[in-house]
């Protein structure tokens, strides 16, 4: 007879019982026997800044009751929603993090596979940090559960997870524990030029905004910002993201997509759009915390989805100043690189404070400030790597398939020629039809092989040899 397992679904979706992700977890558990289950709606309850403290106490009791936890969540802005991050932070603040220790955990996520690996990495690392045994979860597209074969795989996944719990099997740990180390204190030379006295940089001024979670305080980040602004030849408007009167986190109901306005009434949508649209350069000053940035950044970035899938940062020049162990947090760096690549930002640098000698960090900050100014004035466009190409193609296909219900996104993608489907390149289609016929003959393929190296670079070599710009 099977041992009874108590399973807790922690639903990180702010949609609560209307969560698509939740339906997946409920289906899988419903196919199993010898299971007691409960659901706590962490995403829904913790969306508002003010929440019910009694609910948190009840949630901690439910975690104590459980043998296994299914972290059920959508992917918002390349990671789990702010609400789920907040859930773990609140339990930590209550001094109850040890309630997770020794339990088994997995995840169920739904998204369009846009950076879902970063979301699962965060869930796994967080679970392992809390002393849980984490089994690789599942990520589903929105329609996957409707397919018979997919449901069969879902049932197998849940059965194996529960059997692992029953047998108390050993589970692989993938992430090293975070070392409790601090970056060396940054002590730059004296900053001499007040921000207010900046001239218009030899006749050309760039509207520049700095978004930060720390300014004019004693931390390394504040010192980094002072040095950067001192070396940067344009006035900088500083915005502390802690100061915005957030009503709540992103609700996920897509009113912004369907109606054109955010369902939160705190004015964030206008604040963000006006800020981005009015500036040429956007700087970010960020502190890390645990496995990510400070949670306020997740709240802020989730709320920027009020602009839909339109890449509001396209063409902007950016730089990132990060205080904390960035070299030990490769997923945070990839998050920032992915954000800048998909958004078609021109990110000139991601600089952390992990330098033994203050003079070295100060020199790097000053040189990056000058490089950022030069690149922005020259309207330099960075190339895009796999992080950007892959991400934008996922969005391209998504928006095209939904273009009837997301007209603003559709217009943006058409205007910026992001619908770059290869089948729409008529000249290339004709070329491939012709070559497909010719390449049926071996002597043609052999001749092409022999001439290919020279043909491949013919047009490029002409540009090189012409001496023209």
BELPEPE-V369218 format. One line per field, one symbol per residue. phi: phi as a letter, one per 20 degrees, with the letter a starting at -180 (. if undefined). A space follows every 50 residues. Layout:
phi->???
This chain:
phi->.fffdeddeeeefffmfefffgffffffffeddlcdcccdeffffeffge cefffffffffffgfeebcdedbfddlmbffggfgfgffffffemdfffe gneebbccccadmelfffffgffffffffeneeddgedccffdgffefff ffffffgfffffffffelffdfdddfgffeddfgfecfffedefgfefee llncddfccdebdbblcefgfffffgffffeeebfcedceffefeffaff ememfffednbfeedenfgfgffffffedeccdcdceeblebegggffgf fffffgemeeffegnfdcbcdcdpfffecgffffgfffgfffflfdfeac deeecfdgfffffffffffffffffffelfdffdeggefffffffgffff fdgfdcffffffffgeleeefffeefgfffgfffffffffefffffffff eggfffdgffffffffmef
